Amino acid sequence: MSFVEGLCETISGDPRFAADYETMLRQSILRGAGFADGPALEEEVLRRLLQSATIFAQSEEAEWRQLAYRISVGSLAYSETLAGIRGASRLILARLGNYPAIKFAFKDEAEPRTLTGGVFYEILGRQLDHTVRIGERSAVLTDMQRAVWDALASGSSLALSAPTSAGKSFVFLAYIEQLKRTRPNANLVYLVPSRALIN
């Protein structure tokens, strides 16, 4: 077990983390159901959860990464009232390689000025590592999409199964577009289970 995985186990096994996470989930459900007048999470609870999520986001295990995502997104409900939430959430999503979520949550908002230099450059570096050129444009890929892109670029054959809206069609079609631009005579086979995925 790696150091990060062991730390994730320790954090998730702490009763205080379990109570904090349960409280956040409860508040999130109440807000989603239109009961926004309930008690807000305390700043200290949010701080502990976000610190935990920054560690979970560094794990390779889906369970910890999912916890990081849920905490990051759940914390955004408090971003108007507590300073630093947006920056912490952006860092977590960047560590998860979830650039579509960053784009959705933060629109075209500039990086917060409150980020330290190290955090700013970590986010920027990961984003640059996940950026690919497709003709005249560029795209920022998720971790899964970048792994697929790299596998295809190495010449590997690939079969991929991932949840709906994970970006499977996007990455394959973008890679095909890039390949056809650089090698117009390349032969490709792209199999999909339905016609809707061909467009």
N, CA and C atoms as an extended XYZ file, in Angstrom:
597
Properties=species:S:1:pos:R:3:atomname:S:1:resname:S:1:resid:I:1 pbc="F F F"
N         0.853       -1.176        0.000 N   MET     1
C         0.000        0.000        0.000 CA  MET     1
C         0.897        1.237        0.000 C   MET     1
N         0.571        2.207       -0.876 N   SER     2
C         1.370        3.428       -0.950 CA  SER     2
C         1.081        4.331        0.252 C   SER     2
N         1.932        5.314        0.418 N   PHE     3
C         1.752        6.271        1.510 CA  PHE     3
C         0.401        6.979        1.389 C   PHE     3
N         0.066        7.431        0.178 N   VAL     4
C        -1.201        8.158       -0.040 CA  VAL     4
C        -2.385        7.252        0.262 C   VAL     4
N        -2.334        6.002       -0.210 N   GLU     5
C        -3.447        5.070        0.031 CA  GLU     5
C        -3.612        4.824        1.533 C   GLU     5
N        -2.494        4.669        2.236 N   GLY     6
C        -2.554        4.475        3.689 CA  GLY     6
C        -3.137        5.681        4.394 C   GLY     6
N        -2.764        6.862        3.935 N   LEU     7
C        -3.299        8.096        4.515 CA  LEU     7
C        -4.802        8.200        4.254 C   LEU     7
N        -5.226        7.814        3.060 N   CYS     8
C        -6.666        7.821        2.737 CA  CYS     8
C        -7.428        6.873        3.668 C   CYS     8
N        -6.867        5.704        3.894 N   GLU     9
C        -7.493        4.734        4.808 CA  GLU     9
C        -7.615        5.319        6.212 C   GLU     9
N        -6.553        5.950        6.677 N   THR    10
C        -6.549        6.536        8.019 CA  THR    10
C        -7.589        7.637        8.140 C   THR    10
N        -7.624        8.528        7.153 N   ILE    11
C        -8.577        9.645        7.184 CA  ILE    11
C       -10.005        9.123        7.159 C   ILE    11
N       -10.296        8.216        6.220 N   SER    12
C       -11.675        7.741        6.076 CA  SER    12
C       -12.123        6.922        7.281 C   SER    12
N       -11.179        6.344        8.000 N   GLY    13
C       -11.521        5.561        9.185 CA  GLY    13
C       -11.708        6.397       10.440 C   GLY    13
N       -11.390        7.670       10.356 N   ASP    14
C       -11.528        8.569       11.505 CA  ASP    14
C       -13.009        8.910       11.699 C   ASP    14
N       -13.565        8.692       12.882 N   PRO    15
C       -14.986        8.981       13.115 CA  PRO    15
C       -15.338       10.452       12.865 C   PRO    15
N       -14.393       11.341       13.106 N   ARG    16
C       -14.672       12.767       12.873 CA  ARG    16
C       -14.863       13.031       11.380 C   ARG    16
N       -14.038       12.374       10.519 N   PHE    17
C       -14.222       12.527        9.074 CA  PHE    17
C       -15.594       12.000        8.668 C   PHE    17
N       -15.956       10.827        9.166 N   ALA    18
C       -17.251       10.231        8.820 CA  ALA    18
C       -18.394       11.160        9.203 C   ALA    18
N       -18.313       11.765       10.390 N   ALA    19
C       -19.364       12.683       10.843 CA  ALA    19
C       -19.399       13.940        9.974 C   ALA    19
N       -18.219       14.481        9.660 N   ASP    20
C       -18.153       15.688        8.810 CA  ASP    20
C       -18.733       15.410        7.433 C   ASP    20
N       -18.351       14.288        6.842 N   TYR    21
C       -18.805       13.946        5.498 CA  TYR    21
C       -20.315       13.704        5.487 C   TYR    21
N       -20.819       13.018        6.505 N   GLU    22
C       -22.260       12.781        6.610 CA  GLU    22
C       -23.017       14.101        6.728 C   GLU    22
N       -22.489       15.016        7.519 N   THR    23
C       -23.116       16.333        7.676 CA  THR    23
C       -23.152       17.069        6.344 C   THR    23
N       -22.042       17.022        5.601 N   MET    24
C       -22.008       17.697        4.307 CA  MET    24
C       -23.002       17.072        3.329 C   MET    24
N       -23.076       15.751        3.297 N   LEU    25
C       -24.040       15.091        2.420 CA  LEU    25
C       -25.474       15.466        2.789 C   LEU    25
N       -25.757       15.466        4.083 N   ARG    26
C       -27.099       15.822        4.542 CA  ARG    26
C       -27.449       17.251        4.101 C   ARG    26
N       -26.519       18.186        4.310 N   GLN    27
C       -26.757       19.573        3.922 CA  GLN    27
C       -26.933       19.706        2.411 C   GLN    27
N       -26.151       18.953        1.671 N   SER    28
C       -26.241       18.994        0.218 CA  SER    28
C       -27.601       18.493       -0.260 C   SER    28
N       -28.091       17.423        0.364 N   ILE    29
C       -29.413       16.885        0.010 CA  ILE    29
C       -30.500       17.889        0.371 C   ILE    29
N       -30.402       18.488        1.545 N   LEU    30
C       -31.398       19.486        1.961 CA  LEU    30
C       -31.410       20.677        1.019 C   LEU    30
N       -30.233       21.154        0.641 N   ARG    31
C       -30.151       22.286       -0.295 CA  ARG    31
C       -30.755       21.904       -1.639 C   ARG    31
N       -30.437       20.689       -2.107 N   GLY    32
C       -30.966       20.228       -3.384 CA  GLY    32
C       -32.479       20.084       -3.376 C   GLY    32
N       -33.031       19.806       -2.205 N   ALA    33
C       -34.481       19.654       -2.072 CA  ALA    33
C       -35.172       20.984       -1.779 C   ALA    33
N       -34.387       22.064       -1.757 N   GLY    34
C       -34.979       23.389       -1.560 CA  GLY    34
C       -35.071       23.833       -0.115 C   GLY    34
N       -34.417       23.124        0.792 N   PHE    35
C       -34.425       23.508        2.206 CA  PHE    35
C       -33.113       24.206        2.555 C   PHE    35
N       -32.858       25.331        1.910 N   ALA    36
C       -31.586       26.042        2.077 CA  ALA    36
C       -31.493       26.744        3.427 C   ALA    36
N       -32.564       26.771        4.191 N   ASP    37
C       -32.552       27.491        5.457 CA  ASP    37
C       -31.974       26.680        6.605 C   ASP    37
N       -31.540       25.455        6.342 N   GLY    38
C       -30.961       24.623        7.394 CA  GLY    38
C       -29.633       25.192        7.859 C   GLY    38
N       -29.096       24.641        8.927 N   PRO    39
C       -27.824       25.150        9.444 CA  PRO    39
C       -26.689       24.899        8.451 C   PRO    39
N       -25.854       25.922        8.253 N   ALA    40
C       -24.726       25.807        7.340 CA  ALA    40
C       -23.610       25.006        8.001 C   ALA    40
N       -22.769       24.445        7.181 N   LEU    41
C       -21.596       23.744        7.705 CA  LEU    41
C       -20.662       24.750        8.361 C   LEU    41
N       -20.050       24.340        9.432 N   GLU    42
C       -19.088       25.211       10.091 CA  GLU    42
C       -17.828       25.294        9.234 C   GLU    42
N       -17.162       26.425        9.300 N   GLU    43
C       -15.953       26.642        8.510 CA  GLU    43
C       -14.892       25.581        8.809 C   GLU    43
N       -14.750       25.207       10.056 N   GLU    44
C       -13.754       24.201       10.447 CA  GLU    44
C       -14.059       22.832        9.814 C   GLU    44
N       -15.338       22.479        9.731 N   VAL    45
C       -15.737       21.215        9.107 CA  VAL    45
C       -15.369       21.231        7.631 C   VAL    45
N       -15.682       22.329        6.952 N   LEU    46
C       -15.347       22.449        5.531 CA  LEU    46
C       -13.841       22.396        5.321 C   LEU    46
N       -13.085       23.056        6.175 N   ARG    47
C       -11.629       23.059        6.059 CA  ARG    47
C       -11.081       21.638        6.165 C   ARG    47
N       -11.569       20.891        7.162 N   ARG    48
C       -11.107       19.504        7.334 CA  ARG    48
C       -11.485       18.638        6.125 C   ARG    48
N       -12.705       18.804        5.634 N   LEU    49
C       -13.140       18.015        4.483 CA  LEU    49
C       -12.307       18.339        3.244 C   LEU    49
N       -12.061       19.617        3.004 N   LEU    50
C       -11.276       20.005        1.834 CA  LEU    50
C        -9.824       19.532        1.946 C   LEU    50
N        -9.263       19.592        3.132 N   GLN    51
C        -7.912       19.059        3.321 CA  GLN    51
C        -7.894       17.556        3.022 C   GLN    51
N        -8.899       16.852        3.493 N   SER    52
C        -8.991       15.419        3.214 CA  SER    52
C        -9.124       15.174        1.714 C   SER    52
N        -9.957       15.971        1.063 N   ALA    53
C       -10.189       15.791       -0.370 CA  ALA    53
C        -8.926       16.031       -1.189 C   ALA    53
N        -8.067       16.962       -0.764 N   THR    54
C        -6.823       17.187       -1.515 CA  THR    54
C        -5.932       15.954       -1.456 C   THR    54
N        -6.024       15.206       -0.380 N   ILE    55
C        -5.259       13.958       -0.260 CA  ILE    55
C        -5.928       12.844       -1.058 C   ILE    55
N        -7.256       12.713       -0.910 N   PHE    56
C        -7.985       11.688       -1.668 CA  PHE    56
C        -7.747       11.849       -3.178 C   PHE    56
N        -7.675       13.102       -3.639 N   ALA    57
C        -7.519       13.367       -5.071 CA  ALA    57
C        -6.173       12.893       -5.611 C   ALA    57
N        -5.210       12.655       -4.738 N   GLN    58
C        -3.892       12.186       -5.181 CA  GLN    58
C        -3.816       10.663       -5.273 C   GLN    58
N        -4.875        9.997       -4.853 N   SER    59
C        -4.916        8.541       -4.884 CA  SER    59
C        -5.207        8.044       -6.291 C   SER    59
N        -4.820        6.818       -6.545 N   GLU    60
C        -5.157        6.157       -7.805 CA  GLU    60
C        -6.460        5.365       -7.677 C   GLU    60
N        -6.951        5.193       -6.455 N   GLU    61
C        -8.137        4.383       -6.196 CA  GLU    61
C        -9.418        5.177       -6.469 C   GLU    61
N       -10.331        4.577       -7.226 N   ALA    62
C       -11.580        5.243       -7.599 CA  ALA    62
C       -12.394        5.673       -6.379 C   ALA    62
N       -12.403        4.848       -5.340 N   GLU    63
C       -13.184        5.164       -4.131 CA  GLU    63
C       -12.754        6.495       -3.527 C   GLU    63
N       -11.445        6.720       -3.398 N   TRP    64
C       -10.947        7.960       -2.789 CA  TRP    64
C       -11.142        9.140       -3.730 C   TRP    64
N       -10.949        8.910       -4.998 N   ARG    65
C       -11.111        9.986       -5.983 CA  ARG    65
C       -12.572       10.440       -6.033 C   ARG    65
N       -13.500        9.491       -5.899 N   GLN    66
C       -14.926        9.838       -5.873 CA  GLN    66
C       -15.253       10.672       -4.634 C   GLN    66
N       -14.684       10.312       -3.493 N   LEU    67
C       -14.881       11.110       -2.275 CA  LEU    67
C       -14.351       12.532       -2.474 C   LEU    67
N       -13.165       12.649       -3.071 N   ALA    68
C       -12.587       13.969       -3.329 CA  ALA    68
C       -13.513       14.798       -4.203 C   ALA    68
N       -14.045       14.179       -5.253 N   TYR    69
C       -14.954       14.883       -6.161 CA  TYR    69
C       -16.208       15.353       -5.427 C   TYR    69
N       -16.815       14.468       -4.660 N   ARG    70
C       -18.042       14.826       -3.943 CA  ARG    70
C       -17.806       15.966       -2.953 C   ARG    70
N       -16.688       15.923       -2.245 N   ILE    71
C       -16.375       16.981       -1.288 CA  ILE    71
C       -16.127       18.298       -2.030 C   ILE    71
N       -15.386       18.232       -3.111 N   SER    72
C       -15.085       19.432       -3.887 CA  SER    72
C       -16.361       20.100       -4.393 C   SER    72
N       -17.215       19.323       -5.005 N   VAL    73
C       -18.462       19.875       -5.558 CA  VAL    73
C       -19.398       20.326       -4.431 C   VAL    73
N       -19.505       19.535       -3.367 N   GLY    74
C       -20.364       19.907       -2.240 CA  GLY    74
C       -19.924       21.184       -1.556 C   GLY    74
N       -18.632       21.432       -1.530 N   SER    75
C       -18.118       22.629       -0.862 CA  SER    75
C       -18.429       23.907       -1.632 C   SER    75
N       -18.657       23.789       -2.928 N   LEU    76
C       -18.911       24.988       -3.734 CA  LEU    76
C       -20.167       25.738       -3.308 C   LEU    76
N       -21.082       25.060       -2.643 N   ALA    77
C       -22.294       25.723       -2.149 CA  ALA    77
C       -21.954       26.801       -1.128 C   ALA    77
N       -20.765       26.721       -0.540 N   TYR    78
C       -20.352       27.681        0.494 CA  TYR    78
C       -19.328       28.689       -0.017 C   TYR    78
N       -19.069       28.683       -1.311 N   SER    79
C       -18.000       29.517       -1.846 CA  SER    79
C       -18.296       31.017       -1.769 C   SER    79
N       -19.556       31.373       -1.699 N   GLU    80
C       -19.902       32.797       -1.604 CA  GLU    80
C       -19.685       33.341       -0.200 C   GLU    80
N       -19.738       32.474        0.786 N   THR    81
C       -19.642       32.941        2.174 CA  THR    81
C       -18.295       32.674        2.828 C   THR    81
N       -17.529       31.721        2.303 N   LEU    82
C       -16.240       31.399        2.908 CA  LEU    82
C       -15.121       31.564        1.884 C   LEU    82
N       -14.118       32.335        2.253 N   ALA    83
C       -12.990       32.588        1.355 CA  ALA    83
C       -12.164       31.322        1.154 C   ALA    83
N       -11.619       31.179       -0.030 N   GLY    84
C       -10.706       30.080       -0.310 CA  GLY    84
C       -11.342       28.801       -0.799 C   GLY    84
N       -12.667       28.695       -0.709 N   ILE    85
C       -13.352       27.453       -1.111 CA  ILE    85
C       -13.159       27.199       -2.605 C   ILE    85
N       -13.328       28.219       -3.412 N   ARG    86
C       -13.232       28.041       -4.864 CA  ARG    86
C       -11.825       27.598       -5.271 C   ARG    86
N       -10.810       28.178       -4.652 N   GLY    87
C        -9.434       27.796       -4.962 CA  GLY    87
C        -9.151       26.358       -4.572 C   GLY    87
N        -9.617       25.960       -3.387 N   ALA    88
C        -9.409       24.589       -2.925 CA  ALA    88
C       -10.156       23.607       -3.832 C   ALA    88
N       -11.375       23.945       -4.206 N   SER    89
C       -12.156       23.074       -5.070 CA  SER    89
C       -11.500       22.939       -6.444 C   SER    89
N       -10.992       24.036       -6.956 N   ARG    90
C       -10.309       24.012       -8.261 CA  ARG    90
C        -9.072       23.112       -8.203 C   ARG    90
N        -8.324       23.200       -7.109 N   LEU    91
C        -7.133       22.355       -6.946 CA  LEU    91
C        -7.521       20.881       -6.920 C   LEU    91
N        -8.558       20.550       -6.174 N   ILE    92
C        -9.002       19.155       -6.073 CA  ILE    92
C        -9.425       18.636       -7.444 C   ILE    92
N       -10.235       19.410       -8.154 N   LEU    93
C       -10.686       18.977       -9.477 CA  LEU    93
C        -9.515       18.855      -10.450 C   LEU    93
N        -8.522       19.738      -10.331 N   ALA    94
C        -7.331       19.639      -11.193 CA  ALA    94
C        -6.542       18.379      -10.865 C   ALA    94
N        -6.397       18.070       -9.586 N   ARG    95
C        -5.694       16.838       -9.206 CA  ARG    95
C        -6.429       15.608       -9.709 C   ARG    95
N        -7.744       15.717       -9.812 N   LEU    96
C        -8.545       14.613      -10.352 CA  LEU    96
C        -8.490       14.589      -11.885 C   LEU    96
N        -7.947       15.650      -12.459 N   GLY    97
C        -7.890       15.735      -13.911 CA  GLY    97
C        -9.256       15.957      -14.525 C   GLY    97
N       -10.171       16.551      -13.765 N   ASN    98
C       -11.538       16.737      -14.243 CA  ASN    98
C       -11.712       18.167      -14.759 C   ASN    98
N       -11.133       18.439      -15.914 N   TYR    99
C       -11.189       19.783      -16.482 CA  TYR    99
C       -12.574       20.176      -16.983 C   TYR    99
N       -13.401       19.238      -17.456 N   PRO   100
C       -14.770       19.634      -17.790 CA  PRO   100
C       -15.527       20.157      -16.556 C   PRO   100
N       -15.308       19.557      -15.387 N   ALA   101
C       -15.970       20.038      -14.162 CA  ALA   101
C       -15.457       21.421      -13.789 C   ALA   101
N       -14.166       21.654      -13.969 N   ILE   102
C       -13.611       22.982      -13.686 CA  ILE   102
C       -14.240       24.008      -14.613 C   ILE   102
N       -14.309       23.664      -15.890 N   LYS   103
C       -14.899       24.594      -16.869 CA  LYS   103
C       -16.362       24.874      -16.537 C   LYS   103
N       -17.103       23.837      -16.147 N   PHE   104
C       -18.519       24.012      -15.804 CA  PHE   104
C       -18.690       24.835      -14.531 C   PHE   104
N       -17.926       24.506      -13.496 N   ALA   105
C       -18.096       25.166      -12.199 CA  ALA   105
C       -17.580       26.593      -12.186 C   ALA   105
N       -16.526       26.856      -12.942 N   PHE   106
C       -15.876       28.165      -12.856 CA  PHE   106
C       -16.010       28.987      -14.126 C   PHE   106
N       -16.715       28.449      -15.136 N   LYS   107
C       -16.917       29.127      -16.425 CA  LYS   107
C       -15.570       29.641      -16.934 C   LYS   107
N       -15.497       30.917      -17.299 N   ASP   108
C       -14.244       31.493      -17.787 CA  ASP   108
C       -13.554       32.325      -16.715 C   ASP   108
N       -13.878       32.030      -15.471 N   GLU   109
C       -13.315       32.750      -14.339 CA  GLU   109
C       -11.800       32.529      -14.267 C   GLU   109
N       -11.060       33.596      -14.063 N   ALA   110
C        -9.604       33.489      -13.942 CA  ALA   110
C        -9.237       32.740      -12.663 C   ALA   110
N        -8.023       32.223      -12.630 N   GLU   111
C        -7.538       31.565      -11.416 CA  GLU   111
C        -7.600       32.567      -10.265 C   GLU   111
N        -8.061       32.136       -9.105 N   PRO   112
C        -8.160       33.066       -7.970 CA  PRO   112
C        -6.790       33.609       -7.571 C   PRO   112
N        -6.763       34.882       -7.216 N   ARG   113
C        -5.509       35.515       -6.792 CA  ARG   113
C        -5.060       35.007       -5.426 C   ARG   113
N        -5.943       34.313       -4.737 N   THR   114
C        -5.605       33.823       -3.395 CA  THR   114
C        -4.780       32.542       -3.430 C   THR   114
N        -4.626       31.926       -4.609 N   LEU   115
C        -3.845       30.696       -4.695 CA  LEU   115
C        -2.370       31.006       -4.470 C   LEU   115
N        -1.705       30.138       -3.730 N   THR   116
C        -0.261       30.301       -3.573 CA  THR   116
C         0.413       29.961       -4.896 C   THR   116
N         1.641       30.395       -5.054 N   GLY   117
C         2.369       30.113       -6.290 CA  GLY   117
C         2.452       28.630       -6.590 C   GLY   117
N         2.745       27.826       -5.560 N   GLY   118
C         2.857       26.380       -5.755 CA  GLY   118
C         1.566       25.753       -6.252 C   GLY   118
N         0.439       26.152       -5.659 N   VAL   119
C        -0.865       25.606       -6.056 CA  VAL   119
C        -1.219       26.076       -7.463 C   VAL   119
N        -0.990       27.369       -7.739 N   PHE   120
C        -1.278       27.917       -9.063 CA  PHE   120
C        -0.509       27.141      -10.133 C   PHE   120
N         0.785       26.915       -9.903 N   TYR   121
C         1.598       26.230      -10.904 CA  TYR   121
C         1.281       24.737      -10.974 C   TYR   121
N         0.829       24.141       -9.874 N   GLU   122
C         0.392       22.742       -9.930 CA  GLU   122
C        -0.818       22.614      -10.844 C   GLU   122
N        -1.797       23.499      -10.664 N   ILE   123
C        -3.002       23.468      -11.504 CA  ILE   123
C        -2.641       23.742      -12.956 C   ILE   123
N        -1.848       24.776      -13.193 N   LEU   124
C        -1.467       25.142      -14.558 CA  LEU   124
C        -0.651       24.026      -15.217 C   LEU   124
N         0.275       23.442      -14.469 N   GLY   125
C         1.102       22.364      -15.015 CA  GLY   125
C         0.291       21.150      -15.407 C   GLY   125
N        -0.646       20.767      -14.540 N   ARG   126
C        -1.498       19.613      -14.862 CA  ARG   126
C        -2.361       19.920      -16.080 C   ARG   126
N        -2.858       21.145      -16.161 N   GLN   127
C        -3.691       21.516      -17.304 CA  GLN   127
C        -2.871       21.462      -18.593 C   GLN   127
N        -1.669       21.975      -18.557 N   LEU   128
C        -0.816       21.926      -19.750 CA  LEU   128
C        -0.469       20.492      -20.134 C   LEU   128
N        -0.227       19.634      -19.148 N   ASP   129
C         0.066       18.222      -19.422 CA  ASP   129
C        -1.116       17.510      -20.074 C   ASP   129
N        -2.313       18.003      -19.822 N   HIS   130
C        -3.522       17.369      -20.350 CA  HIS   130
C        -4.038       18.039      -21.625 C   HIS   130
N        -3.312       19.029      -22.121 N   THR   131
C        -3.739       19.756      -23.312 CA  THR   131
C        -3.121       19.129      -24.556 C   THR   131
N        -3.958       18.894      -25.572 N   VAL   132
C        -3.491       18.352      -26.845 CA  VAL   132
C        -3.923       19.282      -27.969 C   VAL   132
N        -3.147       19.261      -29.035 N   ARG   133
C        -3.486       20.036      -30.237 CA  ARG   133
C        -4.298       19.155      -31.171 C   ARG   133
N        -5.371       19.735      -31.681 N   ILE   134
C        -6.204       19.050      -32.658 CA  ILE   134
C        -6.388       20.043      -33.797 C   ILE   134
N        -5.538       19.944      -34.792 N   GLY   135
C        -5.572       20.916      -35.874 CA  GLY   135
C        -5.194       22.291      -35.359 C   GLY   135
N        -6.073       23.244      -35.571 N   GLU   136
C        -5.827       24.630      -35.162 CA  GLU   136
C        -6.293       24.924      -33.737 C   GLU   136
N        -6.936       23.973      -33.121 N   ARG   137
C        -7.459       24.204      -31.768 CA  ARG   137
C        -6.773       23.281      -30.773 C   ARG   137
N        -7.007       23.546      -29.512 N   SER   138
C        -6.487       22.662      -28.476 CA  SER   138
C        -7.634       22.244      -27.568 C   SER   138
N        -7.430       21.155      -26.865 N   ALA   139
C        -8.441       20.650      -25.933 CA  ALA   139
C        -7.741       20.173      -24.675 C   ALA   139
N        -8.370       20.411      -23.543 N   VAL   140
C        -7.851       19.917      -22.273 CA  VAL   140
C        -8.594       18.625      -21.961 C   VAL   140
N        -7.833       17.546      -21.820 N   LEU   141
C        -8.412       16.221      -21.606 CA  LEU   141
C        -8.457       15.857      -20.127 C   LEU   141
N        -9.378       14.984      -19.786 N   THR   142
C        -9.415       14.423      -18.430 CA  THR   142
C        -8.281       13.403      -18.309 C   THR   142
N        -8.054       12.899      -17.104 N   ASP   143
C        -7.021       11.874      -16.909 CA  ASP   143
C        -7.290       10.662      -17.797 C   ASP   143
N        -8.528       10.195      -17.830 N   MET   144
C        -8.878        9.029      -18.637 CA  MET   144
C        -8.645        9.321      -20.111 C   MET   144
N        -9.073       10.487      -20.573 N   GLN   145
C        -8.905       10.835      -21.974 CA  GLN   145
C        -7.427       10.944      -22.346 C   GLN   145
N        -6.627       11.505      -21.442 N   ARG   146
C        -5.195       11.640      -21.732 CA  ARG   146
C        -4.537       10.266      -21.828 C   ARG   146
N        -4.938        9.348      -20.951 N   ALA   147
C        -4.393        7.983      -21.005 CA  ALA   147
C        -4.773        7.307      -22.322 C   ALA   147
N        -6.009        7.512      -22.784 N   VAL   148
C        -6.456        6.956      -24.061 CA  VAL   148
C        -5.654        7.573      -25.202 C   VAL   148
N        -5.500        8.888      -25.179 N   TRP   149
C        -4.753        9.604      -26.227 CA  TRP   149
C        -3.331        9.045      -26.323 C   TRP   149
N        -2.681        8.902      -25.166 N   ASP   150
C        -1.303        8.406      -25.143 CA  ASP   150
C        -1.214        6.972      -25.649 C   ASP   150
N        -2.201        6.140      -25.286 N   ALA   151
C        -2.217        4.751      -25.759 CA  ALA   151
C        -2.378        4.711      -27.274 C   ALA   151
N        -3.268        5.527      -27.800 N   LEU   152
C        -3.466        5.575      -29.253 CA  LEU   152
C        -2.214        6.098      -29.951 C   LEU   152
N        -1.593        7.123      -29.384 N   ALA   153
C        -0.391        7.712      -29.987 CA  ALA   153
C         0.763        6.716      -30.008 C   ALA   153
N         0.771        5.771      -29.069 N   SER   154
C         1.844        4.767      -29.033 CA  SER   154
C         1.593        3.643      -30.042 C   SER   154
N         0.442        3.679      -30.706 N   GLY   155
C         0.123        2.663      -31.701 CA  GLY   155
C        -0.617        1.463      -31.156 C   GLY   155
N        -1.030        1.543      -29.913 N   SER   156
C        -1.740        0.421      -29.291 CA  SER   156
C        -3.160        0.303      -29.829 C   SER   156
N        -3.631       -0.933      -29.921 N   SER   157
C        -5.051       -1.164      -30.170 CA  SER   157
C        -5.744       -0.938      -28.835 C   SER   157
N        -6.983       -0.521      -28.870 N   LEU   158
C        -7.614       -0.143      -27.621 CA  LEU   158
C        -9.098       -0.464      -27.633 C   LEU   158
N        -9.559       -1.049      -26.561 N   ALA   159
C       -10.985       -1.214      -26.295 CA  ALA   159
C       -11.236       -0.471      -24.989 C   ALA   159
N       -12.282        0.327      -24.944 N   LEU   160
C       -12.508        1.176      -23.780 CA  LEU   160
C       -13.947        1.065      -23.303 C   LEU   160
N       -14.090        0.918      -22.012 N   SER   161
C       -15.401        0.936      -21.383 CA  SER   161
C       -15.342        1.951      -20.260 C   SER   161
N       -16.247        2.914      -20.292 N   ALA   162
C       -16.300        3.954      -19.261 CA  ALA   162
C       -17.739        4.450      -19.179 C   ALA   162
N       -18.095        5.121      -18.099 N   PRO   163
C       -19.477        5.583      -17.937 CA  PRO   163
C       -19.913        6.560      -19.030 C   PRO   163
N       -21.219        6.692      -19.179 N   THR   164
C       -21.789        7.669      -20.087 CA  THR   164
C       -21.259        9.056      -19.732 C   THR   164
N       -20.958        9.838      -20.727 N   SER   165
C       -20.464       11.213      -20.590 CA  SER   165
C       -19.051       11.304      -20.039 C   SER   165
N       -18.297       10.215      -20.094 N   ALA   166
C       -16.905       10.258      -19.635 CA  ALA   166
C       -15.997       10.888      -20.685 C   ALA   166
N       -16.495       11.014      -21.913 N   GLY   167
C       -15.698       11.633      -22.967 CA  GLY   167
C       -15.014       10.645      -23.889 C   GLY   167
N       -15.552        9.430      -23.969 N   LYS   168
C       -14.952        8.394      -24.816 CA  LYS   168
C       -15.010        8.797      -26.288 C   LYS   168
N       -16.190        9.119      -26.771 N   SER   169
C       -16.345        9.486      -28.184 CA  SER   169
C       -15.522       10.722      -28.506 C   SER   169
N       -15.531       11.691      -27.607 N   PHE   170
C       -14.778       12.921      -27.851 CA  PHE   170
C       -13.304       12.620      -28.078 C   PHE   170
N       -12.688       11.852      -27.198 N   VAL   171
C       -11.248       11.617      -27.314 CA  VAL   171
C       -10.919       10.783      -28.549 C   VAL   171
N       -11.737        9.797      -28.860 N   PHE   172
C       -11.476        8.997      -30.050 CA  PHE   172
C       -11.622        9.838      -31.312 C   PHE   172
N       -12.696       10.602      -31.404 N   LEU   173
C       -12.912       11.417      -32.597 CA  LEU   173
C       -11.861       12.523      -32.720 C   LEU   173
N       -11.448       13.102      -31.601 N   ALA   174
C       -10.394       14.124      -31.639 CA  ALA   174
C        -9.080       13.504      -32.105 C   ALA   174
N        -8.774       12.309      -31.613 N   TYR   175
C        -7.543       11.649      -32.028 CA  TYR   175
C        -7.601       11.294      -33.517 C   TYR   175
N        -8.735       10.793      -33.960 N   ILE   176
C        -8.897       10.469      -35.381 CA  ILE   176
C        -8.716       11.731      -36.226 C   ILE   176
N        -9.312       12.835      -35.792 N   GLU   177
C        -9.163       14.101      -36.523 CA  GLU   177
C        -7.688       14.499      -36.604 C   GLU   177
N        -7.000       14.441      -35.474 N   GLN   178
C        -5.579       14.815      -35.451 CA  GLN   178
C        -4.751       13.871      -36.332 C   GLN   178
N        -5.043       12.583      -36.254 N   LEU   179
C        -4.300       11.607      -37.047 CA  LEU   179
C        -4.519       11.835      -38.543 C   LEU   179
N        -5.752       12.093      -38.939 N   LYS   180
C        -6.057       12.323      -40.358 CA  LYS   180
C        -5.407       13.621      -40.858 C   LYS   180
N        -5.216       14.591      -39.966 N   ARG   181
C        -4.533       15.829      -40.365 CA  ARG   181
C        -3.037       15.582      -40.584 C   ARG   181
N        -2.441       14.751      -39.723 N   THR   182
C        -1.000       14.518      -39.818 CA  THR   182
C        -0.652       13.374      -40.764 C   THR   182
N        -1.557       12.411      -40.904 N   ARG   183
C        -1.327       11.266      -41.796 CA  ARG   183
C        -2.608       11.015      -42.594 C   ARG   183
N        -2.821       11.787      -43.646 N   PRO   184
C        -4.089       11.700      -44.399 CA  PRO   184
C        -4.400       10.321      -44.964 C   PRO   184
N        -3.400        9.486      -45.184 N   ASN   185
C        -3.630        8.153      -45.764 CA  ASN   185
C        -3.752        7.057      -44.714 C   ASN   185
N        -3.817        7.426      -43.441 N   ALA   186
C        -3.918        6.430      -42.368 CA  ALA   186
C        -5.238        5.672      -42.474 C   ALA   186
N        -5.191        4.379      -42.172 N   ASN   187
C        -6.402        3.554      -42.141 CA  ASN   187
C        -6.820        3.368      -40.692 C   ASN   187
N        -8.095        3.554      -40.431 N   LEU   188
C        -8.612        3.484      -39.063 CA  LEU   188
C        -9.874        2.644      -39.014 C   LEU   188
N       -10.074        1.979      -37.891 N   VAL   189
C       -11.329        1.281      -37.634 CA  VAL   189
C       -11.846        1.801      -36.303 C   VAL   189
N       -13.070        2.324      -36.322 N   TYR   190
C       -13.699        2.887      -35.122 CA  TYR   190
C       -15.066        2.228      -34.997 C   TYR   190
N       -15.208        1.314      -34.054 N   LEU   191
C       -16.468        0.584      -33.859 CA  LEU   191
C       -17.225        1.171      -32.683 C   LEU   191
N       -18.510        1.395      -32.892 N   VAL   192
C       -19.367        1.931      -31.827 CA  VAL   192
C       -20.647        1.094      -31.770 C   VAL   192
N       -21.284        1.058      -30.600 N   PRO   193
C       -22.477        0.214      -30.469 CA  PRO   193
C       -23.742        0.787      -31.085 C   PRO   193
N       -23.747        2.062      -31.430 N   SER   194
C       -24.963        2.644      -32.014 CA  SER   194
C       -24.603        3.751      -32.982 C   SER   194
N       -25.507        4.038      -33.914 N   ARG   195
C       -25.277        5.086      -34.903 CA  ARG   195
C       -25.127        6.461      -34.264 C   ARG   195
N       -25.794        6.692      -33.162 N   ALA   196
C       -25.753        8.000      -32.513 CA  ALA   196
C       -24.338        8.397      -32.127 C   ALA   196
N       -23.468        7.449      -31.915 N   LEU   197
C       -22.093        7.748      -31.495 CA  LEU   197
C       -21.156        8.012      -32.657 C   LEU   197
N       -21.624        7.893      -33.876 N   ILE   198
C       -20.751        8.083      -35.033 CA  ILE   198
C       -20.613        9.562      -35.384 C   ILE   198
N       -21.620       10.356      -35.155 N   ASN   199
C       -21.575       11.780      -35.559 CA  ASN   199
C       -20.434       12.502      -34.909 C   ASN   199
